[in-house]
C-alpha cells in the first residue's frame, strides 16, 4: 500500500487551522484556498500544523 494524499472528498469537513478556509489536494500537498498555505502529506497523512506549512 502506497502513501497517498487523501481523496478530495475526505477534505470537505476539514479547514485550514490558520484562516479556517477550505482545503484542496494539489499534487502531493494540501493547499488552503484562503491564505494559500501548503501543508505536507507524510505517509498519506496531512500534517495540518501552522508551523509546518509553506506559505506561497
N, C-alpha and C positions, 0 to 999 in steps of 0.2 A: 504494500500500500504506500503510495507516494504522498508526501506532504504538500497539499494544495491549498490555495486560498478558499475560504468558504464560498458557497454559491451566493449569488446576489440576493436571492430570496431570504437567506439567513440573516441578512443585514437590515431587513426592513424595520426591525424593532430596536436597532442599536443606533446611537447617536454619538457624535464627536464629544469626547469628555471635556473639551475646551469651550466650544461655541454652541454645542447642542444641536447642530445641523445634521442632516442625513449623510450617511457614508455610502460609498460605492466602491466596488472592486475594480481596480485598474492594474492590469498585468499582475505583478506579484506583491502588490501593496493594497492597503485600504486607504482611500482618499476621501477627505471631507469636502463636501460641496460648498460649505460656507467659508471657513478660514483657510482652506486648501492645504491643510496639514496632511502628511502622508505617514501612515502607520505601518510598520513592518509586520509581516506574517512569518512566524517562526514555527517550523514543523507543523504547518497547517493551522496554527492558532494566531489570530490577530492580537497584537500587543498594543492595546489602546491606552497607553500611558503618555501623558503630555510630554514628559522629559525624554521619551524615546522617539517622538515624532520628528519628521523632517518638514521644514517649512519651505514652501515653494515661493 
